[in-house]
């Protein structure tokens, strides 16, 4: 039962360093402590800037991390699992973590990574 919960449960393991005060209001900086998959691409653990422009999300590695990904999302239903805090939600399948949702805040809503 525990492994099913671990595999199918949502893991909000990305630590939100804070919303970017400069530049764009739809950006946030995160530190992801493990490698993860997004749209068939595996990105390494590290610090990322997440830029959202409508349904388009861009992940860019920061501080020497040159990894990046751009993808289209769908609106998420429900509420931000971290309250008013921006958060990335990961699911864990058999062998790796996968980016599942990006939540900007309780007021801005979230997006589901397709």
C-alpha positions, -999 to 999 in steps of 0.1 A, spaced: 0 0 0 28 24 9 45 19 -25 13 26 -43 9 58 -24 45 68 -31 42 59 -68 9 76 -74 9 103 -48 19 138 -56 53 149 -44 59 186 -40 96 181 -36 107 211 -54 117 237 -30 105 271 -41 133 295 -35 110 324 -41 91 342 -68 113 364 -89 108 400 -79 125 413 -110 117 408 -146 83 391 -151 55 385 -126 50 350 -141 85 337 -132 98 318 -102 130 303 -92 131 267 -79 156 241 -67 148 206 -77 168 181 -56 165 151 -81 165 144 -118 131 146 -134 114 140 -168 93 165 -187 80 158 -222 103 129 -227 134 148 -217 152 141 -185 166 172 -167 192 170 -139 187 181 -103 195 218 -99 182 253 -99 157 264 -125 139 295 -136 103 288 -145 87 313 -169 50 311 -177 34 329 -206 -2 317 -208 -1 279 -216 36 280 -225 61 271 -198 99 274 -201 123 258 -176 158 272 -178 187 259 -158 205 285 -136 239 288 -120 259 266 -144 229 243 -152 225 246 -190 194 223 -192 161 237 -205 127 227 -217 98 245 -233 63 229 -233 26 236 -237 3 230 -207 -34 227 -199 -53 244 -171 -53 225 -138 -84 220 -117 -85 223 -79 -65 244 -56 -28 250 -51 -16 222 -28 9 247 -11 -18 274 -5 -6 307 -18 29 295 -24 41 287 -60 51 251 -63 60 224 -88 43 190 -83 61 158 -93 48 123 -96 70 93 -92 66 63 -115 87 31 -116 121 47 -120 119 85 -121 101 116 -111 80 134 -137 69 171 -136 31 169 -134 18 204 -125 30 240 -121 11 262 -96 18 299 -96 -4 307 -65 -38 301 -50 -51 331 -70 -35 325 -104 -43 288 -108 -21 261 -121 -13 242 -152 -10 205 -160 21 194 -179 8 175 -209 
